[in-house]
Amino acid sequence: MTEETTIINLENCHANFLEFIKNNDITINNYEEDMKNLYLKMLLNGYRFICNREILTDIMIDIAYMLSPKDELNSEMVKNTLGTMECDTDSDSDSEPEIDETQMRRLNRMQQQMKLKGQGQHMKLQ
């Protein structure tokens, strides 16, 4: 375990994941095994993650797909994190669109991300 600490937030997590993978010659084939093991290795090497776990999970799923796009499971996991809008052609056009659970979760994540960014900017000013 290292004594040096690297803080990971939403602004720098992609770059830090990819840099750690490259510097340590790590092969990523899938999220379930490889990305979770990567996260554990980074923790042991002094990386500290200060961001919402759900957003971090989505980012890790995206990175797994970026590094191994031919893996069917990686593709499906990315699609699942995006969710889908179901259109009801029989519904009245004046009615409000329904938001499913997945969409609501993503909206909540975006709000949390915006709050974290706002806190980060506030912290930089001090």
Backbone as a ProteinNet text record, in pm:
[ID]
protein_1_A
[PRIMARY]
MTEETTIINLENCHANFLEFIKNNDITINNYEEDMKNLYLKMLLNGYRFICNREILTDIMIDIAYMLSPKDELNSEMVKNTLGTMECDTDSDSDSEPEIDETQMRRLNRMQQQMKLKGQGQHMKLQ
[TERTIARY]
84.6	0	88.5	46.7	125.1	85.3	180	150.4	96.8	121	73.5	-75.8	-149.4	-293.4	-327.2	-411.5	-462.3	-613.4	-665.9	-809.2	-873.8	-976.6	-1050.5	-1189.1	-1224.6	-1358.5	-1414.8	-1531.1	-1595.8	-1517.8	-1443	-1367.6	-1245.2	-1187.4	-1061.2	-1066.8	-1182.8	-1186.7	-1156.7	-1208.9	-1179.5	-1028.8	-965.9	-822.1	-742.5	-780.3	-707.3	-725	-846.5	-867.9	-780.6	-789.2	-716.3	-565	-518.4	-374.8	-326.8	-404.2	-367.2	-363.5	-461.8	-466.5	-341.6	-306.9	-191	-60.2	-43.3	81.8	106.9	0.3	13.8	-11	-19.4	-37.1	-150.4	-266.6	-384.4	-474.2	-525.9	-619	-760.5	-847.6	-988	-1072	-1139	-1229.6	-1374.9	-1401.6	-1540.5	-1547.8	-1668.1	-1691.4	-1690.1	-1767.6	-1792.9	-1665.2	-1568.3	-1446.3	-1333.5	-1300.4	-1182	-1192.5	-1305.1	-1317.8	-1329	-1397.3	-1406.7	-1270	-1192.3	-1056.8	-967.1	-986.2	-911.9	-939.6	-1065.3	-1104.1	-1033.2	-1032.9	-967.2	-816.5	-752.5	-609.1	-580.8	-667.7	-647.4	-660.6	-756.3	-770	-642.5	-587.6	-464.4	-344.4	-353.8	-245	-267	-356.8	-371.8	-473.4	-550.9	-654.9	-776.9	-832.3	-949.6	-1059.3	-1171.6	-1283.1	-1384.3	-1402.7	-1496.8	-1609.3	-1678	-1790.7	-1898.2	-2016.4	-2130.6	-2100.6	-2127.6	-2096.6	-2174.6	-2298.1	-2376.9	-2317.7	-2277.1	-2215.3	-2081.4	-2004.8	-1876.1	-1895.2	-1997.8	-2027	-2058	-2138.6	-2170.3	-2043.7	-1955.7	-1830.2	-1744.6	-1737.2	-1658.8	-1716.9	-1848.5	-1913.8	-1878.4	-1881.8	-1845.5	-1700.8	-1610.8	-1469.4	-1450.2	-1519.7	-1510.3	-1553.1	-1659.3	-1705.3	-1603.9	-1549.7	-1450.3	-1330.8	-1288.1	-1168.5	-1196.2	-1321.3	-1357.9	-1499	-1511.8	-1644.7	-1707	-1628.3	-1683.1	-1749.8	-1727.7	-1790.6	-1938	-2023.9	-2169	-2221.5	-2170.1	-2216.3	-2181.7	-2064	-2027	-2125.1	-2158.1	-2253.1	-2389.8	-2437.1	-2568.7	-2570.1	-2460	-2455.9	-2462.5	-2393.9	-2400	-2542.7	-2603.8	-2741.8	-2835.2	-2815.4	-2899.5	-2881.9	-2761.1	-2741	-2806.1	-2820.4	-2883.7	-3034.7	-3092.9	-3237.5	-3301.8	-3432.2	-3504.4	-3631.8	-3671.6	-3799.9	-3901.7	-4006.5	-4113	-4216.5	-4247.9	-4347.9	-4478.6	-4583.3	-4716	-4787.8	-4804.5	-4865.2	-5012.5	-5077.1	-5218.6	-5242.6	-5136.9	-5155.5	-5190.1	-5252.2	-5290.7	-5164.4	-5147.3	-5026.9	-5019.4	-5130	-5128.7	-5083.6	-5080.6	-5041.9	-4890.3	-4846.9	-4704.4	-4641.5	-4517.6	-4452.7	-4423.6	-4435.5	-4407.4	-4257.1	-4208.3	-4067	-4057.4	-3982.6	-3969.7	-3861.2	-3845.5	-3752.1	-3608.1	-3568.7	-3432.2	-3405.8	-3501.8	-3484.9	-3479.4	-3562.7	-3561.7	-3426.7	-3372.4	-3242.7	-3134.1	-3138	-3039	-3053.3	-3177.4	-3199.3	-3142.4	-3165.8	-3111	-2959.2	-2897.7	-2751.2	-2698.8	-2767.8	-2724.9	-2734.2	-2840.5	-2853.7	-2741.8	-2711.1	-2603.2	-2470.1	-2447.8	-2324.5	-2311.6	-2422.6	-2419.7	-2390.2	-2446.8	-2420	-2273.3	-2217.2	-2076.6	-1986.4	-2020.5	-1940.9	-1948.4	-2066.8	-2083.9	-2003.4	-2000.1	-1921.6	-1773.9	-1733.5	-1592.5	-1548.7	-1634.7	-1600.9	-1593.1	-1684.7	-1683.5	-1556.3	-1515.2	-1396.1	-1271.4	-1268.4	-1152.5	-1138.5	-1249	-1244.9	-1187.4	-1195.1	-1149.2	-999.7
-118.4	0	123.8	224.6	345.9	451.7	540.7	649.8	771.8	782.5	895.7	879.4	991	987.3	1067.5	1009.1	1076.5	1085.4	1207	1228.8	1215.7	1132.6	1111.5	1173	1261.2	1321	1306.3	1363.1	1346.3	1411.9	1516	1583.6	1506	1424.9	1359.9	1207.2	1148.6	1002	928.8	974.8	906.8	902.4	1017.6	1025.8	939.5	940.1	860.2	710.6	668.1	526.1	484.1	560.3	523.3	529.6	627.3	638	520.4	484.8	372.2	242.4	222.7	103.4	96.9	209.7	214.2	194	267	260.2	123.8	50.9	-79	-195.5	-165	-265.8	-363.6	-305.8	-383.3	-401.3	-521.2	-549.8	-549.4	-472.6	-466.8	-534.8	-641.5	-710.5	-688.3	-669.8	-655	-574.4	-531.1	-452.8	-540.9	-648.6	-730	-774.2	-817.5	-866.7	-765.2	-725.8	-643.1	-503	-435.4	-298.9	-296.3	-393.3	-399.1	-427.3	-515.8	-542.6	-420.2	-347.6	-223.5	-124.1	-109.4	-18.8	-58.1	-186.3	-233.7	-205.2	-227.4	-200.2	-51.5	31.9	175.5	217.9	161.1	191.6	156.6	39	-3.7	82.7	151.6	237.2	384	412.3	548.4	635	579	656.6	662.4	782.7	802.5	864.7	796.4	835.4	916.4	1041.9	1129.7	1171	1070.4	1096.2	990.8	1020.4	932.3	795.7	689.4	552.9	513.4	557.2	521.5	586	709.9	777.3	711.9	680.8	613.8	479.1	405.7	277.3	295.7	395.7	422.9	456.2	533.1	569.4	445.3	359.2	236.8	144.8	139.9	60.7	118.1	250.6	315.3	283.1	289.6	262.1	116.8	24.3	-116.6	-132.4	-64.2	-71.4	-6.1	108.3	176.1	86.2	11.9	-70.5	-209	-249.5	-380.3	-373.9	-300.5	-278.7	-403.2	-504.5	-625.2	-717.6	-692.7	-774.6	-738	-834.2	-812	-760.8	-814.8	-773.5	-626.9	-583.4	-442.8	-351.4	-388.4	-310.6	-305.6	-418.1	-424.3	-343.4	-346.5	-270.2	-120.4	-74.2	68.2	104.7	21.6	48.2	52.4	-36.4	-38.2	87.1	140.7	263.1	383.3	377.1	488.2	486.8	368.2	358	389.9	375.2	405.1	480.2	568.4	638.3	559.1	519.5	447.2	547.6	542.1	632	556.2	613.5	554.3	630.3	566.6	635.1	663.8	593.5	615.4	724.9	775.1	873.3	1010.1	1091.6	1227.3	1313	1388.7	1469.4	1581.7	1616.4	1720.5	1669.1	1538.3	1483.4	1489.9	1495.1	1500.4	1363.4	1360.8	1232.3	1163.9	1032.2	957.8	935.3	940.6	916.4	784.5	689.4	560.7	567.8	461.4	457.2	481.9	425.4	443.2	589.2	652.2	792.6	880.2	848.7	925.8	912.3	791.2	767.7	848.8	852.1	929	1079	1127	1268	1300.7	1212.3	1232.7	1234.1	1145.3	1142.8	1272.8	1322.3	1447.6	1562.2	1565.1	1668.9	1658.2	1536.1	1516.2	1558.7	1525.3	1563.2	1714.8	1783.5	1928.9	1987.7	1927.7	1974.4	1955.2	1837.9	1810.5	1907.8	1937.5	2033.7	2170.4	2207.9	2336.3	2342.3	2233	2227.8	2236	2168.9	2171.8	2311.1	2385.2	2521.6	2609.4	2587.3	2664.3	2637.3	2512	2475.5	2536.2	2550.1	2606.7	2755.5	2824.2	2966.8	2999.6	2906.2	2933.5	2935.6
0	0	0	-73.9	-89.4	13.3	43	136.5	63.7	-65.8	-144	-173.2	-163.9	-188.1	-313.1	-395.6	-515	-501.7	-505.9	-493.5	-631.1	-638.6	-762.9	-747.3	-841.3	-843.4	-984.1	-1006.4	-1137.3	-1250.8	-1222.4	-1327.2	-1371.5	-1283	-1318.3	-1319.5	-1295.3	-1280.4	-1410.9	-1524	-1650.5	-1675.3	-1665.1	-1691.8	-1594.7	-1467.5	-1369.1	-1390.7	-1422.8	-1452.9	-1570.9	-1680.6	-1802	-1781.8	-1707.7	-1678.8	-1593.7	-1491.2	-1405.3	-1485.7	-1573.2	-1658.4	-1746.1	-1808.7	-1898.5	-1821.5	-1711.9	-1635.8	-1572	-1544.1	-1478.8	-1574.2	-1703.2	-1807.6	-1773.5	-1743.1	-1704.7	-1826.8	-1843.2	-1951.4	-1895.5	-1958.9	-1917.6	-2024.6	-1984.8	-2075.4	-2038	-1908.6	-1865.5	-1736.5	-1707.3	-1585.9	-1461.6	-1466.6	-1346.2	-1275.6	-1349.4	-1286.3	-1295.3	-1417.7	-1439.3	-1380.1	-1401.6	-1351	-1198.4	-1142.3	-995.7	-934.3	-996.9	-948	-965.1	-1074.7	-1096.5	-983.5	-948.2	-839.8	-709.5	-679.1	-556.9	-560	-675.1	-688.4	-668.9	-724.6	-710.2	-564.5	-493.6	-350.2	-275	-303.7	-237	-274.2	-386.3	-431.5	-398.1	-305.1	-254.5	-325.6	-414.8	-481.8	-392	-374.3	-289.6	-373.9	-379.9	-464.7	-384.4	-425	-355.1	-450.1	-500	-588.5	-564.3	-609.4	-592.9	-653.4	-578.1	-623.4	-748.6	-760.1	-878.5	-1004	-993.1	-1107.5	-1138.5	-1035	-1053.3	-1122.9	-1083.7	-1146.5	-1294.6	-1327.2	-1467.8	-1546.5	-1488.4	-1554.9	-1576.7	-1476.1	-1488.9	-1596.4	-1606.1	-1711.4	-1848.4	-1861.3	-1987.6	-2026	-1930.2	-1957.8	-1999.9	-1934	-1973.7	-2119.5	-2159	-2298	-2392.4	-2353.2	-2437	-2465.6	-2364	-2377.3	-2433.8	-2431.5	-2485.8	-2546.9	-2658.8	-2718.2	-2781.1	-2809.9	-2871.8	-2771	-2642.8	-2539.7	-2530.8	-2558.2	-2560.5	-2426.1	-2315.9	-2183.4	-2156.4	-2197.4	-2179.7	-2252.9	-2375.4	-2454.7	-2387.3	-2341.2	-2275.3	-2146.3	-2071.5	-1946.3	-1973.3	-2077.8	-2112.6	-2151.2	-2232.7	-2274.2	-2153.7	-2058.9	-1938.7	-1854.3	-1849.6	-1770.7	-1837.3	-1968.9	-2041	-2028.5	-2013.5	-2003.6	-2137.7	-2142.1	-2265.2	-2233.1	-2322.8	-2309	-2387.3	-2320.8	-2388.6	-2435.8	-2562.8	-2619.6	-2634.6	-2584.1	-2597.8	-2707.7	-2823.9	-2937.6	-2915.4	-2822.1	-2794.9	-2691.8	-2632.1	-2525.1	-2582.9	-2501.6	-2539.7	-2545.9	-2651.1	-2667	-2563.7	-2499.8	-2397.7	-2262	-2244.4	-2114	-2097.2	-1972	-1942.9	-1968.2	-2020.1	-2042.9	-1909.5	-1909.7	-1787.7	-1775.9	-1654.7	-1629.2	-1554.3	-1611.9	-1545.3	-1436.9	-1364.9	-1251.3	-1295.2	-1408.3	-1458.3	-1492.5	-1558.7	-1594	-1469.6	-1371	-1247.4	-1176.8	-1177.6	-1113.9	-1184.6	-1318.4	-1392.9	-1367.2	-1357.1	-1324.5	-1187	-1091.3	-957.3	-959.5	-1038.9	-1050.1	-1109	-1212.5	-1274.4	-1174.7	-1094.6	-993.2	-890.9	-848.4	-751.6	-810.7	-938.4	-1004.2	-1010.9	-1041	-1047.2	-909.5	-804.5	-668.3	-634.5	-670.9	-642.7	-716.8	-841.4	-917.3	-852	-806.2	-739	-610.9	-535.9	-412.9	-444.7	-551.7	-591.9	-628.5	-699.2	-737	-613.8	-518.4	-395.6	-316.6	-312.7	-238	-301	-431.9	-500.3	-469.7	-444.3	-417.5	-280	-189.2	-52.2	-40.5
[MASK]
++++++++++++++++++++++++++++++++++++++++++++++++++++++++++++++++++++++++++++++++++++++++++++++++++++++++++++++++++++++++++++++

